[in-house]
Amino acid sequence: MTSSTGPVHSFRRIVTSHDASDTNGESVTFHDDLVPLRTVLDGNVHISPLYSSEGLPTTSPHHITPDHLQKATDAVPGVVMPNGTNGQVTVVEPNFLIKSHRTSSVDYNVMLEGSVWLIVPDGKGGERRTEVKAGELVVQTGTLHAWQAGPSGAKWVTVVVPALPVEKDGKKLEDVEFQP
């Protein structure tokens, strides 16, 4: 996706924490940086973790450092952070199709710019396509789905929370990886 200043290569991230020497919870510090977007799927998709946490409920860090932030993003093995959460940003080039995939997770997708078609199976051998525009939200609950960006591309932020695999008639639905 391009902006008025050219291609999008990074995303601003602000992370707040308590000062390491704070004993009463009143001294808040923050880290403000640009996160470079990782290019995937032949350069048509840019996706990067913004922050992850381990455990549910998670523990808030006492102090944010660049090393802590690097470890928090490096810890994510894919889309789902096992036993934790993953916040990520996705940028998709105009009209590009991200093929069907499924993760055992609940994904809260908040559309920021452009539009995207959410594509899901209709149960009759076809598909259902729903346009999602900036300012709208899609919650995925372990369902098979695809995305196709609109004519101006799309940018959204997702918070991914791990979930048990969906079961249908006693059978667990397997995760389906992204396909190039």
C-alpha positions in Angstrom: 0.0 0.0 0.0 1.3 3.4 -0.8 0.7 6.7 0.9 1.1 10.3 -0.3 4.7 10.0 0.6 5.4 6.6 -1.1 5.4 3.0 -0.1 4.7 2.1 3.6 7.9 0.5 5.1 7.3 1.0 8.8 4.7 1.5 11.5 5.0 3.8 14.5 4.8 2.0 17.8 4.5 3.5 21.3 4.8 1.2 24.3 4.3 2.4 27.8 5.7 1.0 31.0 6.7 1.9 34.6 10.1 3.3 35.3 12.4 0.6 36.6 13.0 2.7 39.8 9.3 3.4 40.3 8.0 2.1 43.6 4.5 3.5 43.7 3.3 3.2 40.1 3.3 6.9 39.3 6.3 7.2 37.0 5.4 6.0 33.4 8.0 5.8 30.7 7.4 5.1 27.0 9.3 3.8 24.0 8.5 5.4 20.7 9.9 4.0 17.5 9.2 2.8 14.0 8.8 -0.9 13.3 10.0 -2.0 9.9 7.5 -4.1 8.0 8.5 -7.5 6.9 7.8 -8.3 3.2 6.2 -11.6 2.5 4.2 -13.3 -0.3 6.4 -12.1 -3.2 6.5 -8.5 -1.9 2.7 -8.0 -2.0 2.1 -8.3 1.7 3.9 -6.6 4.6 3.3 -8.0 8.0 5.1 -7.5 11.2 4.6 -8.2 14.9 4.3 -5.0 16.9 4.4 -6.6 20.4 3.7 -9.9 22.0 3.2 -11.0 25.5 3.5 -14.4 27.2 0.9 -16.1 29.4 -2.8 -15.3 29.9 -3.2 -13.3 32.0 0.1 -11.7 31.1 2.6 -9.9 33.3 3.3 -6.3 32.6 7.1 -5.6 32.2 8.7 -3.3 34.7 10.7 -1.5 32.2 10.6 -1.3 28.4 14.0 -1.4 26.6 14.8 -1.9 22.9 16.1 -5.4 23.9 12.8 -6.2 25.5 10.9 -5.1 22.5 13.1 -7.0 20.1 12.5 -10.2 22.2 8.8 -9.5 22.3 8.5 -9.5 18.5 11.1 -12.2 17.8 9.2 -14.6 20.2 6.3 -14.8 17.8 6.8 -18.0 15.7 4.1 -17.1 13.1 0.8 -15.4 13.5 -0.2 -17.0 16.8 1.9 -16.5 20.0 1.5 -19.8 21.9 0.1 -19.1 25.4 0.2 -15.4 24.8 -0.9 -12.5 22.5 0.4 -11.1 19.3 -0.3 -7.6 18.0 0.7 -7.2 14.4 0.2 -4.9 11.4 -0.6 -6.0 7.9 -0.3 -4.0 4.7 -1.6 -5.5 1.4 -0.8 -4.1 -2.0 -3.8 -3.2 -4.2 -6.0 -6.1 -5.4 -3.6 -8.7 -4.0 -5.2 -12.0 -2.8 -4.0 -13.7 0.4 -5.2 -17.3 -0.1 -7.3 -19.2 2.4 -5.7 -20.0 5.8 -6.8 -20.8 9.3 -5.2 -20.5 12.8 -6.4 -21.8 16.1 -7.0 -18.3 17.5 -9.4 -15.4 17.9 -8.2 -12.5 15.8 -9.4 -8.9 16.3 -8.8 -7.1 13.0 -9.2 -3.4 12.9 -9.1 -1.9 9.4 -7.1 1.4 9.3 -6.8 2.3 5.6 -8.2 1.2 2.3 -10.5 -1.8 2.0 -10.3 -5.5 1.8 -12.6 -8.3 0.9 -13.1 -11.0 3.6 -13.6 -14.3 1.8 -15.0 -17.3 3.6 -16.5 -20.6 2.4 -20.3 -20.5 2.0 -20.7 -24.2 2.8 -22.0 -25.0 -0.7 -18.7 -25.2 -2.5 -18.6 -21.4 -3.2 -17.5 -18.4 -1.3 -19.0 -15.4 0.5 -17.2 -12.1 0.0 -17.7 -9.2 2.3 -16.1 -5.8 1.9 -14.4 -4.3 5.0 -13.5 -0.6 5.0 -11.4 1.6 7.2 -12.9 2.0 10.6 -14.5 -1.5 10.6 -13.7 -4.6 12.6 -13.5 -8.3 11.8 -13.3 -10.9 14.5 -12.0 -14.3 13.2 -12.7 -17.3 15.5 -10.6 -20.0 14.0 -12.4 -19.9 10.6 -11.0 -20.6 7.2 -10.7 -17.3 5.4 -8.9 -15.3 2.7 -8.3 -11.6 2.1 -8.2 -9.6 -1.1 -7.2 -6.0 -0.9 -9.3 -3.3 -2.7 -8.0 -1.1 -5.5 -6.1 1.2 -3.1 -4.7 -1.6 -0.9 -5.4 -2.2 2.7 -3.8 -1.7 6.1 -5.0 -3.2 9.4 -3.9 -4.1 12.9 -4.7 -7.5 14.4 -4.5 -8.7 18.0 -4.2 -12.5 17.9 -5.2 -14.5 21.0 -4.5 -18.3 20.9 -7.5 -20.6 21.1 -8.2 -24.3 21.1 -8.8 -25.8 17.6 -12.4 -25.6 16.5 -14.1 -29.0 16.8 -16.9 -30.1 14.5 -18.6 -33.4 15.1 -15.7 -34.5 17.3 -13.1 -33.7 14.7 -10.6 -30.9 15.3 -10.2 -28.5 12.3 -6.5 -28.2 11.4 -4.6 -25.0 10.9 -4.0 -24.1 7.3 -0.8 -22.1 6.6 -0.5 -19.1 4.3 0.2 -20.2 0.7 2.4 -18.1 -1.6 
